[in-house]
Amino acid sequence: MAILDSKGRLFGKFNVLDIGAGLVILLVIFGIFFFPGSTGSLAQLGTKTAPIEVDLIVRGLNVRDPEQLYSQGLKKGGKTNVIIRNQPHGKIDIKSLQPLPKTVLVPQPNGTVKELPDPKSNSFSTDMLLTLEGKAQITENGPVLGNSKVKIGMPFELEGFNYNFNASVIDVRIKDKS
């Protein structure tokens, strides 16, 4: 009796391809349970966590009464939900909020331009400067909130009880733990 017959069977009973597939499956199972590898992603290795401040600018937010917006949680000392690149990060502290005055550029007779307060009373648009503070992982490519890098020019989506709007990052500061 031959070890391997004309149909590729060992001892006439077992197919060589089935035995190979079974060995691959056993090796995979052995590798998963006995050599699981390191926990976490490679991106988190060698990173540290530090407090950061992120300045955001909001331009042309259409709102009838900005004071109502501020009274419902969008205020200094409050918290807001942050969504970065459609990935929810969670709540982050609002360090400061500064409404920016509405102004218009007015040409002067001598050719210069002056910035004066906007006289329109029916403007339902507001601009503001927000500073958020939280903890971020500091990598060699910059700070990371959640799973997203924080860079100048990135859009942040802010969400709260009665608001949901976008703002742009204009500054990122990494604070020392000292």
C-alpha positions in Angstrom: 0.0 0.0 0.0 1.4 3.4 -1.0 1.6 6.3 1.4 0.1 8.7 -1.2 -2.3 7.4 -3.8 -3.2 8.8 -7.2 -6.1 11.0 -5.8 -3.8 12.8 -3.3 -4.9 10.9 -0.2 -2.6 9.7 2.6 -3.0 6.0 3.3 -6.1 6.1 1.1 -8.1 7.9 3.7 -7.0 11.6 4.3 -6.7 14.3 1.6 -3.4 16.2 1.7 -5.1 19.6 1.2 -7.5 18.9 4.1 -4.6 18.1 6.4 -2.8 21.3 5.3 -5.9 23.4 6.0 -6.4 21.8 9.4 -2.8 22.5 10.3 -3.1 26.2 9.3 -6.3 26.6 11.4 -4.6 25.0 14.4 -1.6 27.3 14.1 -3.8 30.3 13.9 -5.7 29.3 17.0 -2.4 28.5 18.8 -1.0 31.9 17.8 -4.1 33.8 19.0 -4.3 32.2 22.4 -0.6 31.7 23.3 0.9 34.8 21.6 -1.8 37.5 21.8 0.7 40.4 21.3 0.7 43.8 23.0 -2.5 45.5 24.0 -3.4 48.8 22.4 -2.4 50.2 19.1 1.1 51.0 18.0 0.1 54.7 17.8 -0.3 54.8 21.5 3.1 53.4 22.3 5.6 56.0 23.5 3.0 58.8 23.9 2.3 60.9 27.0 -0.8 62.8 28.1 -0.7 66.5 28.7 -3.2 69.3 29.2 -3.9 71.4 26.0 -5.8 74.5 25.1 -7.5 74.9 21.8 -8.7 78.3 20.5 -11.6 78.1 18.1 -13.2 80.9 16.0 -16.9 80.9 15.1 -17.8 83.2 12.3 -21.4 84.0 11.2 -23.3 81.7 13.6 -26.9 82.4 12.9 -28.7 82.8 16.2 -31.6 85.1 17.2 -30.5 85.6 20.8 -26.9 84.9 21.7 -27.6 85.4 25.4 -30.0 82.4 25.3 -27.2 80.3 23.8 -24.8 81.3 26.6 -27.3 80.7 29.3 -27.9 77.1 28.2 -24.4 75.8 28.8 -22.1 77.5 26.2 -20.3 79.6 28.8 -17.1 79.8 30.7 -16.7 76.9 33.1 -19.3 74.8 31.2 -18.7 71.7 29.0 -19.5 71.0 25.4 -19.5 67.8 23.3 -16.7 67.9 20.6 -16.9 66.0 17.4 -13.7 65.9 15.3 -13.8 64.6 11.7 -17.2 62.9 12.5 -15.6 61.1 15.5 -17.2 62.0 18.8 -14.5 62.8 21.4 -16.8 63.5 24.4 -17.2 66.4 26.7 -14.5 69.0 27.0 -14.2 72.1 29.3 -14.9 75.6 28.0 -12.1 77.8 29.5 -13.3 81.0 28.0 -15.9 82.4 25.6 -15.6 85.9 24.1 -18.2 87.3 21.7 -16.6 89.3 19.0 -18.0 92.7 18.0 -19.7 93.0 14.6 -17.9 95.7 12.6 -17.8 97.1 9.1 -15.0 98.6 7.1 -15.7 102.2 6.2 -13.6 104.0 3.6 -12.5 107.5 4.6 -12.1 110.5 2.3 -8.4 110.4 2.6 -8.2 106.8 1.2 -7.8 105.0 4.5 -10.2 102.5 5.9 -11.7 102.5 9.4 -13.3 99.7 11.3 -16.5 100.9 12.9 -19.3 99.1 14.8 -22.0 97.6 12.5 -25.1 99.9 12.8 -27.5 97.1 11.6 -29.8 96.1 14.4 -31.5 93.1 12.6 -28.3 91.0 12.2 -28.9 87.5 13.5 -25.3 86.6 13.1 -22.7 86.4 15.8 -19.0 85.7 15.9 -17.1 84.4 18.9 -13.7 83.2 20.2 -13.8 80.0 22.3 -11.0 78.4 24.3 -11.4 74.7 25.2 -9.1 72.8 27.5 -8.7 69.1 28.0 -6.1 66.3 28.0 -4.6 65.0 24.8 -2.0 62.4 23.9 1.1 64.0 22.7 2.7 62.2 19.8 5.6 63.1 17.5 3.0 64.4 15.0 1.3 66.7 17.6 -1.6 66.4 20.1 -4.3 63.8 19.6 -7.8 64.2 21.1 -9.7 60.9 21.0 -8.4 59.4 17.8 -8.0 62.6 15.8 -5.0 64.9 15.5 -5.6 68.5 16.5 -4.1 71.0 14.0 -4.7 74.7 13.2 -7.4 75.0 10.5 -9.3 71.8 11.5 -13.0 72.1 11.9 -14.5 71.1 15.3 -18.2 70.4 15.7 -19.6 71.6 19.0 -22.8 70.3 20.4 -24.8 71.0 23.5 -28.4 71.3 24.8 -29.6 73.9 22.3 -26.7 74.2 19.8 -24.8 72.4 17.2 -22.3 74.3 15.0 -18.8 74.2 13.5 -15.8 76.2 14.5 -12.2 76.4 13.2 -9.1 75.8 15.2 -6.9 78.9 15.2 -4.4 77.9 18.0 -3.3 74.8 19.9 -1.2 75.2 23.1 0.3 72.3 25.0 0.6 73.2 28.7 3.3 71.9 31.0 2.2 69.7 33.9 4.3 71.7 36.3 
